[in-house]
Amino acid sequence: MPRILITGMSGAGKTTLLAGLARRGHLTVETDVDGWVLPDGRWDEPRVTALLDAEPDVVVSGTVENQGAFYGRFDAVVLLSAPLDVLLHRVATRTDNPYGRTTADRAEIAGYVETVEPLLRRGATLELDGREDPESLVDAVERLLVPGPGSGQA
């Protein structure tokens, strides 16, 4: 059973994608909530290690500085991306997360698109366009989780 990491910039659609996978019965963990990220902005490494040790089939979502230390523990690293104007529109209009509404937040996101996203792209095994229909994105990730006919996986 695979472990999948969904990563990308704020506003790319990670939360929506995770919610769709959870609705279909997959175990998901959004590391932006519930104390997975320490005050320094890095994952709580012992906690993430324990999760990956315990769960052979899980989809984890997040974008943090030390996530690369865990890439070897995931069967796939999926970058969910979208153009900057789409990201900025989404973070300005979403209701479930205040990050992205201030000028400083928006400037930070723009900087991350230039500096961090290329690093994420290099580490990704698959890139998906966050502008696609959410159910299509769920389908794409689910294909990584559930082997289908002719996949060669048992």
Secondary structure as UniProt FT lines:
FT   STRAND          3..7
FT   TURN            10..11
FT   HELIX           14..23
FT   TURN            24..25
FT   STRAND          28..30
FT   TURN            31..32
FT   TURN            34..35
FT   TURN            39..40
FT   HELIX           45..54
FT   STRAND          58..61
FT   TURN            65..66
FT   HELIX           67..73
FT   STRAND          76..81
FT   HELIX           84..93
FT   TURN            99..100
FT   HELIX           103..115
FT   HELIX           117..123
FT   STRAND          126..129
FT   TURN            130..131
FT   HELIX           134..145
FT   TURN            149..150
//
